[in-house]
Amino acid sequence: MIVWGALKIQSAIMKILPIYSILFIPAFVTLNTTSATADGSQGRFYSTATETGYIAWVNNMPDLDQKREGLLLDGTNYCGPAAASNILTFIANSGYPEIEPGLVDNAWEPTPEAAPGVLRKRLKNRMTYSEQTDFIDEVRREVTNFDPSRGSKVYALRNALESFLPDSFEVSYLGDGKCGDVSTDRLEPDHIFWNLALGRPSIIHFSRYNIDDNGLYQRVGGHYVTPVFISGNYASGRILLGYRDSSAGDSDINSQSEYTTEYRYLKRELVPQIWVDSDTGEEHFCRKYYWTMHRTAELNDPSPQAMEWMLYVTPGEPFPGARELDIPTP
């Protein structure tokens, strides 16, 4: 059984890995592979951990655009269905062709020797653009009470994923987006590491905030992304997250943009905010710790993002090579 928090990350000193760690593997990393395919082909999940740090990533994850002609409001709020389509396409082409959308002809480009840099331009998806659009909308139709002007609720997105997967798969939920008492289920960086290390395709939801003149965080929306990379260094306390973002680079609603990975620095901080209950409309003031996401190493974005929830998919039979890592104590 996995015990969340086993990484023993000292959150009080969390800072960030510099961006060059993507191109030059940190000294503490000795690359080991954890296969996440079920058909004997080359593994696509990789991870390692030592007494000084950890790193995990996945190759060949799709990066389907959400903004497309033919979707409701051109897909403006389709980040949930697009993220779910990413991992369903990945699973179908990683040994489960019976799962929609099925095998994509020539989906996987040859993967070179494992290294974080190959994240950027793997998987040239040969599925036609219209087929991609139709599948994303098919996923959307399984999202209960989907609102084209507001998007998907996390439980509804989980149910949509379950509708496409056989009973041998499990879709799990972790996190707490509501204010109030500190939740033991709060999303932490080591949750992301473990799911990548164990070959579990996953989705992260974060909230977007603006900070007013009084230092209050005003929530201005939310977004779903597909995590593909995380690294941390115990000595410096630095953490770097990489993810596929369906809203990045897709200004053209008639063609698929190039697959890319967005990177953010993580910081654990107290977020004072006015929280609005989406069911009742009531406003509540609260202060709660979240892991926030920042574009620069200074960790001072004027519009930070706070990680709230994660959905992750576990097959009934572990992907070959997926294993529980022996995480050294720093």
N, C-alpha and C positions, 0 to 999 in steps of 0.2 A: 504494500500500500504506500502511495506517495503521501508524504506529509508536506503540505504547503509551508513554505518558510524554511525548508531544509537547506536552502542556499546560505542561510545565516547572513544575509546582507545587512550590513550596518547602515540602516536608512538615514541615520542622523548625519552621516558624512557623505551621502550620495552626491557625486558630481558627475562628470561626463567624459566619455572617451572622445578624443579628438576625431574629427571627420576623416583624417588620414588613416585611421585604423581600418577603414573599409578597404583601402588599397594596400596597406602594409599591415599584415597580421601582427597583433601585439606579441611581445616576446613570450608572454605566458602561454600562448596557444600552441599546442601540438595537435594537428588536425586528426580527428578520428571521425569515421562516418557512421551514421545510424540510418540504415536503409528504411525508406517508407514506401517502397513499392511492393506489390503483391504478385508480380509476374516474373520475377527473377531478373528484371532489368536493373540498370544502375540506380543506386539509391539517390534520393533527392533531399533527404534531411541529414544535417550534419551537426555535430555538437562535441564539445569537450569542456572539461572543468578541472581545475587544479586548485592548489591551496592559495593561489594568487588571483584567480579570476575565472571567468566562464565566457563561452560564446556558443551560439546556436543559430542556424539559418536553414532555409529551404530554397532549393533551386526549382525552376520551372513552374512557379506559381503564376497563373494568368493574372492579367491586370485589365479587366474589361471596363470600358468606359460606361458610365451611367447615363450621360446626356446623349440621347439618340432621337432622331426623328422616328415617329411611330409610337413612342411611349407617352404616357400621360404627362402633360406639361413638359414634353421633351426629356423626361427622366430627371428633372431638376432635383427631386428628392428620392431617387432610386438607389441611393448608396447601399441600403440594406440588401435589396435583391441582387445588386451587382456584386457585392462582397460574397453573398451566398453562391452566386453563379461561379465566382472564381474557384471556390473550394469544391463545388460539385464537379466542375470541369476537371480540376486537378485529380480528384478521386477517381473519376471515370477513366482517366488516362493513366492511372497508376495501378492498374490491375483489376479494376471493377467496371468493365465496359458495359455491363448491364444497367448501370446507373446513368440516368440522364445527365448530360446530353449525349452520353455514349462516347465511343472513340472518335477523336478528331484526327483525320488523316494527317500523318506526318507531324503530329502535334509537338513532339519533343525534338529539339535540336540536340546534337551530340554535346554532352556535358564534359568539359575538360577537367583536369585535376581540380579537386575541390578547393575552393578559396572564396572568401566573401565577395570578391570583385565580380564573380560570374553571376551575381544576383541581377545585374542591371539589364542584360539583354538576352536572357534565356527564353525559351518557348515562343517561337514564332507561330502563332495560332493560325491554322489554315481554315478554320471554320469561317464561312462567309459572314459578312457583316450582318446581313439580314437574319441569318440563323442565330447569331449571337443575340441580336435584338429580340427575336421571338422567344428565345429561351429565358432571357432576363425578365421579360414580361410574363412568361409562364410561372416563374418563381414568384413574381409580384402577386399573381392571382391567388397564390397559396398563403399570402400574408394576410391574416385576418384583420379586417378594418383598416386596410392600408389607406392612408390619406395622401393623395398626390401633392398636397400643399404642405404636409408636415412629415411624411415618411412612415417608417416602420417602428413599432414597439418591439422591444427585445424578445419578449415571450412569443409574440406572433411570428417573428423571424425564426425563432427556434422551432416552432411548430411547422413552419414552411420547410425548413431543412429536413425535419423528420419525415415529411410527406414524400420526399424524394429518395430516402434512404431505407434499406431493408431493416428488419427488426434486429439484425445482428449488430447494427450500428447504434451508438448512443450519442445524442446531442446534449451536452451539459451546459449549465449556466453558472457563472460566477460573477459576483460583484454586487454593488449597492450604490445606486445613483441618488438615493434620497438622503436628505439631511436628517440629523437626529443623533442618536447614540452611535458610537463608533462600531462599525460592523466587522465581525470576524471574517466576513467574506469579501472584504475590500480587495479590489484587483491590485496585485503587486507585480513588479517586474519578474520575480521568480516564477510566477504562474506562466508568463509568456515563455520563459526559458524552458520550463518542463514540457510544455505542449509542443514546442519545436523539437526538443530533444527526443521526445517519445513519438514523434511522427503523427501529431494530432493537428490537422488543419483547423484554423481558428479564425474568429472575427473579433475585433475590439470595437467597442463604442466609446467615443469621448464626447464631452460637451465643450462648446466654444464659449468663451467669456470675453467681455470687455470690462476693464477696471475703471470705475468712476472716480471723481475727485475725492471721495471719502474713503477710497481703498476697497469699496465693495465690488465683488465680482457679479456682473450682470450677465446671466446666461442668454446667449443670442442664437442658440441652435445646437445641434448635435450631428454626429457623423459616424459611419461605420467604415472600417478599413480592415485589410487582411495582413496581419503581421508576418514578416518573412525573415527577420534578423533581430538579434539582441546580443549585446556584449556588455560585460561589466568587469571592473578591476577593483579588487578589495582595497588595495593600497591607496588608490586615489579616490575611491568611491564613485567613479564615473560610470555612467550607463548610457548606452546609445540604442535606440529602437529604430528599425527599418520596417516599412510597410508598403503594401500596394494601396494606392488611393484612386478610387474610380472617378474622382472629380478633377484629378490632376492631368493637365495636358489634353483635355477633350473638348476644346472650344468648337471644333467642327463636329456637328451632330450627324454627319453623314458618312463618317469614316472612323475607324479605330485608330487611336493614337499609339505611338510606340510605348511598349511596356517599360516602366521605370519604377524605381524604389525611392520613396520619400524617407528622409531621416530626421529624427527629432531627439533632442537631449532631454533626459528625464530628471525631474526634481520633486522630492516629496515636500509639500508645503501645506500650510493651513489656509483654507479658502473660506473667507467670510463672504456670505452671499445671501441674496434674497431668493429663496427657492419657492417656485410656484407649483402646487400640486396639480398635475395634469388632469386629474379626475374631478377635483372640486373647484379648481381655480383659486384656492386660498393661498395667500402669501405667508411664508415663514422665514424668519431670519435665523441663520445657523452658521456655525463654524465647524469645518470638518477637514480632515487631512485627505488629500488626494495626491496622486502622482500626476504632475503637470508636464506638458510637452512643449519644448521651446526650440526655435529655429537656430539659435546661436548658443555658444558655450557660456555666454554671460548669464543665461537663464533669466532673462528679464523681458520676455515678450510682452508688449502692451496688450495683446489679445491672446492669452495663453489658452491651452486646451487641457482638459482634465480627464484622465482615463476613468471610466465608470464600470463597464461591464465587459465580459468576455463570453462568447459561445465557442465551444470546441467539440470536435467530432472524434469519437473513438470507435474503431471497428471492433466487431465481436472477437476476431482473431487479430492479434497485434501484427502490424506490418513487419515483415522479416527484418531482423536487426534492431527493431525498437526495443529499448531496454531502460530500466531504471538505473540512472547513473549513480556512482558512488561519489557524492559531492564532498570534497575535503573541507574540514573546518578551518576558516581563515585564522 
